[in-house]
Amino acid sequence: MQQAVPTVSEIRFSAMSLLALREHSVKELKDKLGRKFAAVALVEEAVAELIELNLQSDERFAQAFVAMRQRQGKGPVIIKMELREKGIGAELISRFVDDADILWFELAHEAWRKKFRGTMPADARERAKQMRFLHSRGFSSRHIQAVFTAATSDDW
């Protein structure tokens, strides 16, 4: 039994169902729809219509994604990488993720404080452990260094 060719309307409805749950990047949306519908040209057409109607927006997606990852305590390095993987262009990434923003320094300090209860490392081994933790969270060397500099001078 052969599967019927979907209509653009059916694909658009499926896409709108996905977008109702959360924002999706164009790449994510096309990937998900492509797994469900084999008609690539129709998927492209449906997604193009959603973009034209402003029902899908990579800008909204990037903004929501960055905010979500910040709430999770993730740093700019990881967020930038994930946005690239989701098909977001460099211009949008740089608009929503500025490494120099004081927010990243504050988030790095907060992640460190929560994990290590604000306890400065007793030795080089413990300091390396704390630095690795912050690095794994996506904070750059300058954010990590600022955490230890501020923690020793009680600037927070």
VENGINOR-V617664 format. One record per pair of residues at least 12 apart in sequence whose ideal C-beta (glycine too) atoms are under 10 Angstrom apart, sorted by the first residue. I is the first residue (numbers start at 1). GAP is how many residues later the second one is. Records with the same first field share a line. If there is no record, write none. Layout:
# VENGINOR-V617664
I: GAP, GAP
This chain:
# VENGINOR-V617664
3: 34, 35
5: 32, 33, 34, 37
6: 27, 30, 31, 32, 33, 36, 37, 40
7: 30, 32, 35, 39
8: 31, 33, 34, 35, 36, 37, 38, 40, 41
9: 33, 37, 40
10: 26, 27, 29, 32, 36
11: 22, 25, 26, 28, 31, 32, 33, 34, 35, 36, 38, 39
12: 21, 30, 31, 33, 34, 35, 37, 38, 41, 43
13: 33
14: 15, 18, 19, 22, 23, 29, 32
15: 14, 15, 17, 18, 21, 22, 28, 31, 32, 34, 35, 40, 41
16: 30, 34, 37, 39, 40
18: 14, 15, 18, 38
19: 31, 36, 37, 38, 41, 42
20: 35
22: 39, 42, 43, 46
23: 33, 34, 35, 36, 37, 38, 39, 40, 41, 42, 45
24: 23, 26, 32, 33, 34, 36, 37, 40, 41, 62, 63
25: 31, 32, 33, 35, 36, 37, 40, 58, 60, 61, 62, 63, 67
26: 21, 22, 24, 25, 30, 31, 32, 35, 60, 61, 62
27: 20, 31, 34, 58, 59, 60, 61
28: 28, 30, 33, 57, 58, 59, 60
29: 14, 17, 18, 21, 22, 27, 29, 32, 58
30: 13, 14, 16, 17, 57
31: 12, 55, 56
33: 13, 14
58: 25, 28, 29, 30, 31, 34
59: 29, 33, 36, 37
61: 22, 25, 26, 27, 31
62: 17, 21, 24, 26, 27, 30, 31, 33, 34, 35
63: 29, 32, 33
64: 32
65: 14, 17, 18, 21, 23, 31, 32
66: 13, 14, 16, 17, 22, 26, 27, 29, 30, 31
67: 29
69: 13, 14, 28, 38, 69
70: 27, 33, 34, 37
71: 36
72: 35, 39, 65, 66
73: 34, 35, 37, 38, 39, 41, 42, 64, 65, 66
74: 33, 37, 62, 63, 64, 65
75: 22, 24, 29, 32, 33, 36, 59, 60, 61, 62, 63, 64, 65, 68, 69
76: 17, 20, 21, 22, 23, 24, 25, 27, 28, 31, 32, 62, 63, 64, 67
77: 20, 22, 27, 58, 59, 60, 61, 62, 63, 64, 66
78: 57, 58, 59, 60, 61
79: 14, 17, 18, 25, 59
80: 13, 14, 16, 17, 19, 58
81: 12, 57
82: 56
83: 13, 14
99: 40, 41, 43, 44
100: 42
102: 44
104: 34, 35, 36, 38, 39, 42
105: 34, 37, 38, 39, 40, 41, 42, 45, 51
106: 37, 40, 41, 44, 50
107: 27, 30, 31, 32, 36
108: 26, 29, 30, 31, 32, 34, 35, 36, 37, 38, 39, 42
109: 25, 30, 34, 35, 37, 38, 39, 41, 42, 46, 47
110: 37, 46
111: 22, 23, 26, 27, 28, 32, 36
112: 18, 19, 21, 22, 25, 27, 31, 32, 35, 36, 38, 39, 44
113: 34, 38, 43
115: 15, 18, 19, 22
116: 13, 14, 17, 18, 31, 35
118: 33, 38
119: 32
120: 28, 31, 32
121: 27, 30
127: 21
130: 14, 17, 18, 21
131: 13, 14, 16, 17
132: 12
134: 13, 14
